[in-house]
């Protein structure tokens, strides 16, 4: 999380590093912030699905780490999609 280019969005902090693997790898970090396991897993599933549709198909070799902010727990799926699309444009 300390290296690479930092991209900030409303609900996510993202670090991007160039990679030699030839494809995009995405890591998702969802801190507890006092929320239940059900809420954390729901957020992880949403982010995983959005990353699969918008980030994995970028066509360049990079590693992305998505770290959810506290506000992401209360965000709708459409709000998260907007953030991930914004990240895809900048990445």
MMTF fields as JSON, N, C-alpha, C and O atoms, coordinates in Angstrom:
{
  "mmtfVersion": "1.0.0",
  "mmtfProducer": "UNKNOWN",
  "numBonds": 363,
  "numAtoms": 364,
  "numGroups": 91,
  "numChains": 1,
  "numModels": 1,
  "chainsPerModel": [1],
  "groupsPerChain": [91],
  "chainIdList": ["A"],
  "bondAtomList": [4, 2, 8, 6, 12, 10, 16, 14, 20, 18, 24, 22, 28, 26, 32, 30, 36, 34, 40, 38, 44, 42, 48, 46, 52, 50, 56, 54, 60, 58, 64, 62, 68, 66, 72, 70, 76, 74, 80, 78, 84, 82, 88, 86, 92, 90, 96, 94, 100, 98, 104, 102, 108, 106, 112, 110, 116, 114, 120, 118, 124, 122, 128, 126, 132, 130, 136, 134, 140, 138, 144, 142, 148, 146, 152, 150, 156, 154, 160, 158, 164, 162, 168, 166, 172, 170, 176, 174, 180, 178, 184, 182, 188, 186, 192, 190, 196, 194, 200, 198, 204, 202, 208, 206, 212, 210, 216, 214, 220, 218, 224, 222, 228, 226, 232, 230, 236, 234, 240, 238, 244, 242, 248, 246, 252, 250, 256, 254, 260, 258, 264, 262, 268, 266, 272, 270, 276, 274, 280, 278, 284, 282, 288, 286, 292, 290, 296, 294, 300, 298, 304, 302, 308, 306, 312, 310, 316, 314, 320, 318, 324, 322, 328, 326, 332, 330, 336, 334, 340, 338, 344, 342, 348, 346, 352, 350, 356, 354, 360, 358],
  "bondOrderList": [1, 1, 1, 1, 1, 1, 1, 1, 1, 1, 1, 1, 1, 1, 1, 1, 1, 1, 1, 1, 1, 1, 1, 1, 1, 1, 1, 1, 1, 1, 1, 1, 1, 1, 1, 1, 1, 1, 1, 1, 1, 1, 1, 1, 1, 1, 1, 1, 1, 1, 1, 1, 1, 1, 1, 1, 1, 1, 1, 1, 1, 1, 1, 1, 1, 1, 1, 1, 1, 1, 1, 1, 1, 1, 1, 1, 1, 1, 1, 1, 1, 1, 1, 1, 1, 1, 1, 1, 1, 1],
  "groupList": [{"groupName": "UNK", "atomNameList": ["N", "CA", "C", "O"], "elementList": ["N", "C", "C", "O"], "formalChargeList": [0, 0, 0, 0], "bondAtomList": [1, 0, 2, 1, 3, 2], "bondOrderList": [1, 1, 2], "singleLetterCode": "X", "chemCompType": "L-PEPTIDE LINKING"}],
  "groupTypeList": [0, 0, 0, 0, 0, 0, 0, 0, 0, 0, 0, 0, 0, 0, 0, 0, 0, 0, 0, 0, 0, 0, 0, 0, 0, 0, 0, 0, 0, 0, 0, 0, 0, 0, 0, 0, 0, 0, 0, 0, 0, 0, 0, 0, 0, 0, 0, 0, 0, 0, 0, 0, 0, 0, 0, 0, 0, 0, 0, 0, 0, 0, 0, 0, 0, 0, 0, 0, 0, 0, 0, 0, 0, 0, 0, 0, 0, 0, 0, 0, 0, 0, 0, 0, 0, 0, 0, 0, 0, 0, 0],
  "groupIdList": [1, 2, 3, 4, 5, 6, 7, 8, 9, 10, 11, 12, 13, 14, 15, 16, 17, 18, 19, 20, 21, 22, 23, 24, 25, 26, 27, 28, 29, 30, 31, 32, 33, 34, 35, 36, 37, 38, 39, 40, 41, 42, 43, 44, 45, 46, 47, 48, 49, 50, 51, 52, 53, 54, 55, 56, 57, 58, 59, 60, 61, 62, 63, 64, 65, 66, 67, 68, 69, 70, 71, 72, 73, 74, 75, 76, 77, 78, 79, 80, 81, 82, 83, 84, 85, 86, 87, 88, 89, 90, 91],
  "secStructList": [7, 7, 1, 1, 3, 3, 3, 3, 7, 1, 1, 3, 3, 3, 3, 3, 3, 3, 7, 1, 1, 1, 1, 3, 3, 3, 3, 3, 3, 7, 7, 7, 6, 6, 7, 7, 2, 2, 2, 2, 2, 2, 2, 2, 2, 2, 2, 2, 2, 2, 2, 2, 2, 2, 6, 4, 4, 4, 7, 1, 7, 3, 3, 3, 3, 3, 3, 3, 7, 4, 4, 4, 4, 4, 7, 7, 2, 2, 2, 2, 2, 2, 2, 2, 2, 2, 2, 2, 2, 2, 7],
  "xCoordList": [0.812, 0.0, 0.85, 0.328, 2.126, 2.956, 3.611, 4.089, 3.641, 4.306, 3.277, 2.101, 3.741, 2.884, 2.118, 2.184, 1.397, 0.595, -0.694, -1.36, -1.037, -2.245, -3.371, -3.192, -4.514, -5.72, -6.778, -7.024, -7.394, -8.449, -9.797, -9.938, -10.759, -12.133, -12.989, -12.476, -14.262, -15.144, -15.187, -15.172, -15.24, -15.376, -14.155, -14.121, -13.151, -12.011, -10.696, -10.623, -9.656, -8.276, -7.616, -7.755, -6.903, -6.336, -4.851, -4.413, -4.085, -2.663, -2.468, -2.97, -1.725, -1.458, 0.041, 0.772, 0.494, 1.884, 1.967, 1.105, 2.983, 3.182, 3.671, 4.346, 3.327, 3.619, 4.237, 4.065, 4.942, 5.537, 4.757, 5.22, 3.588, 2.813, 2.047, 1.642, 1.837, 1.145, -0.365, -1.051, -0.889, -2.329, -2.561, -1.635, -3.8, -4.157, -4.47, -5.216, -3.889, -4.219, -4.841, -4.353, -5.915, -6.634, -6.7, -7.114, -6.286, -6.432, -7.444, -7.449, -8.295, -9.349, -9.15, -9.058, -9.085, -8.915, -10.161, -10.502, -10.827, -12.036, -11.801, -11.995, -11.384, -11.166, -12.472, -13.561, -12.334, -13.519, -14.346, -15.562, -13.72, -14.409, -15.617, -16.534, -15.641, -16.753, -17.977, -19.029, -17.879, -19.019, -18.996, -17.967, -20.13, -20.24, -19.589, -19.295, -19.372, -18.795, -19.7, -19.21, -20.999, -21.942, -21.774, -21.75, -21.658, -21.485, -20.149, -20.077, -19.088, -17.772, -17.785, -17.255, -18.382, -18.424, -19.282, -18.952, -20.371, -21.205, -20.412, -20.463, -19.685, -18.878, -17.781, -17.529, -17.136, -16.091, -16.657, -16.035, -17.812, -18.432, -18.78, -18.577, -19.3, -19.628, -18.377, -18.368, -17.326, -16.093, -15.44, -14.9, -15.484, -14.921, -15.643, -15.003, -16.951, -17.728, -17.438, -17.269, -17.381, -17.075, -15.661, -15.438, -14.717, -13.335, -13.27, -12.545, -14.008, -14.009, -14.524, -14.003, -15.528, -16.117, -15.353, -15.283, -14.779, -14.22, -12.701, -12.114, -12.049, -10.605, -9.773, -8.685, -10.256, -9.47, -9.292, -8.307, -10.204, -10.134, -9.403, -9.596, -8.573, -7.874, -6.892, -6.639, -6.334, -5.43, -3.991, -3.182, -3.647, -2.252, -1.856, -2.705, -0.585, -0.07, 0.13, 1.021, -0.699, -0.565, -1.189, -2.013, -0.774, -1.342, -2.127, -1.609, -3.35, -4.208, -4.618, -4.996, -4.543, -5.037, -6.168, -5.951, -7.359, -8.527, -8.738, -8.91, -8.727, -8.978, -10.247, -10.327, -11.229, -12.523, -12.417, -11.793, -13.028, -13.145, -14.376, -15.204, -14.488, -15.632, -16.957, -17.948, -16.978, -18.206, -18.687, -19.856, -17.797, -18.154, -19.205, -19.959, -19.259, -20.239, -21.669, -22.584, -21.863, -23.212, -23.498, -24.575, -22.546, -22.714, -23.59, -23.593, -24.328, -25.109, -24.19, -23.059, -24.68, -23.899, -23.567, -22.464, -24.517, -24.278, -23.206, -22.404, -23.178, -22.136, -20.761, -19.795, -20.679, -19.413, -19.002, -17.82, -19.973, -19.675, -19.094, -18.149, -19.639, -19.122, -17.661, -16.84, -17.339, -15.96, -15.027, -13.941, -15.442, -14.592, -14.408, -13.316, -15.447, -15.307, -14.346, -13.561, -14.394, -13.462, -12.023, -11.113, -11.829, -10.504, -10.028, -8.853, -10.918, -10.542, -10.088, -9.179, -10.695, -10.285, -8.898, -8.129, -8.575, -7.293, -6.186, -5.013, -6.516, -5.488, -4.877, -4.004],
  "yCoordList": [-1.208, 0.0, 1.266, 2.352, 1.153, 2.344, 2.711, 3.834, 1.795, 2.047, 2.221, 1.898, 2.734, 2.862, 4.169, 4.984, 4.331, 5.542, 5.435, 4.399, 6.497, 6.518, 7.213, 8.295, 6.581, 7.15, 7.157, 6.138, 8.295, 8.397, 8.573, 9.302, 7.894, 8.029, 8.284, 8.318, 8.461, 8.805, 7.711, 8.004, 6.444, 5.336, 4.421, 3.494, 4.668, 3.764, 4.523, 5.612, 3.944, 4.366, 3.259, 2.081, 3.628, 2.635, 2.891, 4.035, 1.814, 1.865, 1.044, -0.074, 1.619, 0.934, 0.815, 1.8, -0.396, -0.663, -1.381, -2.2, -1.086, -1.841, -3.233, -3.423, -4.192, -5.582, -6.254, -5.791, -7.325, -8.081, -9.352, -10.178, -9.525, -10.751, -10.786, -11.865, -9.666, -9.645, -9.501, -9.532, -9.347, -9.148, -8.328, -8.065, -7.94, -7.14, -8.07, -9.039, -7.758, -8.459, -7.435, -6.31, -7.822, -6.912, -7.522, -8.668, -6.738, -7.116, -6.197, -4.994, -6.743, -5.959, -6.021, -7.1, -4.84, -4.725, -4.044, -2.923, -4.749, -4.212, -4.228, -5.261, -3.092, -3.04, -3.225, -2.988, -3.651, -3.943, -2.703, -2.714, -1.646, -0.407, -0.647, 0.174, -1.747, -2.017, -2.609, -2.69, -3.027, -3.617, -5.136, -5.719, -5.765, -7.214, -7.941, -7.341, -9.233, -10.057, -10.079, -10.101, -10.073, -10.072, -8.801, -8.866, -7.657, -6.382, -6.339, -5.851, -6.844, -6.871, -7.779, -7.415, -8.945, -9.871, -9.351, -9.56, -8.679, -8.071, -7.024, -6.988, -6.181, -5.155, -5.798, -5.358, -6.821, -7.517, -8.133, -8.038, -8.756, -9.366, -8.312, -8.525, -7.182, -6.099, -5.577, -5.401, -5.331, -4.818, -5.836, -5.467, -7.103, -8.155, -8.215, -8.353, -8.114, -8.151, -6.935, -7.068, -5.766, -4.558, -4.595, -4.172, -5.091, -5.202, -6.179, -5.94, -7.259, -8.251, -7.656, -7.973, -6.808, -6.226, -5.018, -4.826, -4.202, -2.927, -2.848, -2.093, -3.588, -3.423, -4.536, -4.275, -5.752, -6.873, -6.766, -7.272, -6.133, -6.016, -4.761, -4.334, -4.164, -2.931, -3.135, -2.203, -4.326, -4.59, -4.208, -4.201, -3.898, -3.611, -4.406, -4.883, -4.536, -5.335, -4.455, -3.605, -4.661, -3.871, -4.606, -5.507, -4.196, -4.684, -3.547, -2.44, -3.806, -2.801, -3.283, -4.441, -2.402, -2.695, -1.715, -0.504, -2.237, -1.423, -1.503, -2.592, -0.363, -0.318, 0.481, 1.658, -0.163, 0.473, 1.459, 1.173, 2.604, 3.576, 3.235, 2.421, 3.846, 3.611, 3.915, 3.22, 4.932, 5.336, 4.288, 4.293, 3.39, 2.386, 1.409, 0.839, 1.212, 0.285, 0.763, -0.052, 2.051, 2.601, 3.001, 3.515, 2.767, 3.145, 2.125, 0.94, 2.605, 1.695, 1.06, 1.504, 0.027, -0.647, 0.328, 0.298, 1.19, 2.179, 3.188, 3.598, 3.593, 4.504, 3.848, 4.481, 2.584, 1.864, 1.685, 1.782, 1.426, 1.294, 2.586, 2.553, 3.702, 4.987, 5.164, 5.623, 4.805, 4.898, 3.984, 4.402, 2.748, 1.8, 2.235, 2.086, 2.763, 3.281, 4.456, 4.579, 5.323, 6.442, 5.928, 6.457, 4.919, 4.326, 3.696, 3.814, 3.032, 2.387, 3.424, 3.155, 4.589, 5.651, 6.183, 6.527, 6.254, 6.797, 5.759, 6.12, 4.504, 3.45, 3.104, 2.239],
  "zCoordList": [0.0, 0.0, 0.0, -0.253, 0.273, 0.365, -0.96, -1.117, -1.905, -3.175, -4.274, -4.108, -5.397, -6.558, -6.581, -5.661, -7.66, -7.864, -7.067, -7.081, -6.381, -5.562, -6.308, -6.866, -6.309, -6.908, -5.821, -5.175, -5.624, -4.611, -5.288, -6.269, -4.742, -5.197, -3.958, -2.839, -4.157, -3.043, -1.976, -0.781, -2.413, -1.482, -1.423, -0.615, -2.271, -2.369, -2.429, -2.999, -1.837, -2.051, -2.857, -2.528, -3.904, -4.807, -4.984, -5.113, -4.987, -5.331, -6.588, -6.703, -7.537, -8.796, -8.998, -8.896, -9.285, -9.582, -10.924, -11.242, -11.703, -12.93, -12.565, -11.554, -13.391, -13.095, -14.313, -15.44, -14.088, -15.188, -15.496, -16.283, -14.896, -15.079, -16.396, -16.83, -17.035, -18.31, -18.211, -19.232, -17.021, -16.845, -15.573, -14.805, -15.376, -14.204, -13.035, -13.177, -11.883, -10.642, -9.705, -9.595, -9.031, -8.146, -6.748, -6.573, -5.763, -4.366, -3.714, -3.976, -2.873, -2.229, -0.718, -0.134, -0.094, 1.35, 1.908, 1.531, 2.812, 3.445, 4.955, 5.596, 5.533, 6.99, 7.759, 7.237, 9.0, 9.816, 10.128, 9.935, 10.6, 10.96, 11.855, 11.873, 12.596, 13.504, 12.843, 13.477, 11.591, 10.9, 11.054, 11.395, 10.802, 10.963, 9.789, 8.755, 9.964, 8.898, 7.67, 6.54, 7.878, 6.762, 5.931, 4.702, 6.584, 5.872, 5.143, 4.015, 5.772, 5.126, 3.898, 2.848, 4.029, 2.9, 1.757, 0.59, 2.078, 1.035, 0.26, -0.969, 0.972, 0.318, -0.53, -1.652, -0.011, -0.78, -2.053, -3.111, -1.972, -3.158, -4.201, -5.397, -3.751, -4.684, -5.384, -6.602, -4.612, -5.199, -6.123, -7.166, -5.757, -6.598, -7.949, -8.991, -7.927, -9.164, -10.038, -11.25, -9.438, -10.202, -10.77, -11.905, -9.998, -10.485, -11.651, -12.616, -11.576, -12.651, -13.956, -15.025, -13.884, -15.087, -15.616, -16.83, -14.738, -15.164, -15.113, -15.888, -14.242, -14.064, -14.685, -15.197, -14.65, -15.17, -16.676, -17.212, -17.356, -18.812, -19.284, -20.423, -18.437, -18.809, -19.95, -20.713, -20.085, -21.184, -20.913, -21.842, -19.706, -19.374, -18.145, -17.392, -17.962, -16.863, -15.637, -15.61, -14.63, -13.405, -12.226, -12.388, -11.052, -9.804, -9.17, -9.026, -8.796, -8.17, -6.79, -6.616, -5.821, -4.481, -4.195, -4.141, -4.014, -3.684, -2.18, -1.632, -1.513, -0.074, 0.163, -0.187, 0.755, 0.996, 2.157, 3.179, 1.981, 3.068, 3.898, 3.489, 5.036, 5.922, 5.212, 5.433, 4.376, 3.685, 2.684, 2.299, 2.259, 1.253, 1.767, 0.979, 3.081, 3.636, 3.403, 3.279, 3.344, 3.166, 1.717, 1.415, 0.833, -0.576, -1.296, -0.962, -2.282, -3.12, -4.151, -4.346, -4.803, -5.843, -6.972, -7.519, -7.319, -8.385, -7.981, -8.82, -6.722, -6.248, -6.345, -6.771, -5.95, -6.05, -7.509, -7.838, -8.381, -9.816, -10.37, -11.158, -9.972, -10.427, -10.005, -10.799, -8.777, -8.304, -9.09, -9.492, -9.309, -10.019, -11.48, -12.028, -12.108, -13.475, -13.514, -14.454, -12.505, -12.404, -12.277, -12.915, -11.471, -11.296, -12.595, -12.942, -13.316, -14.585, -15.603, -16.389, -15.605, -16.544, -16.203, -17.1, -14.917, -14.494, -14.487, -14.581, -14.38, -14.274, -15.606, -15.678]
}
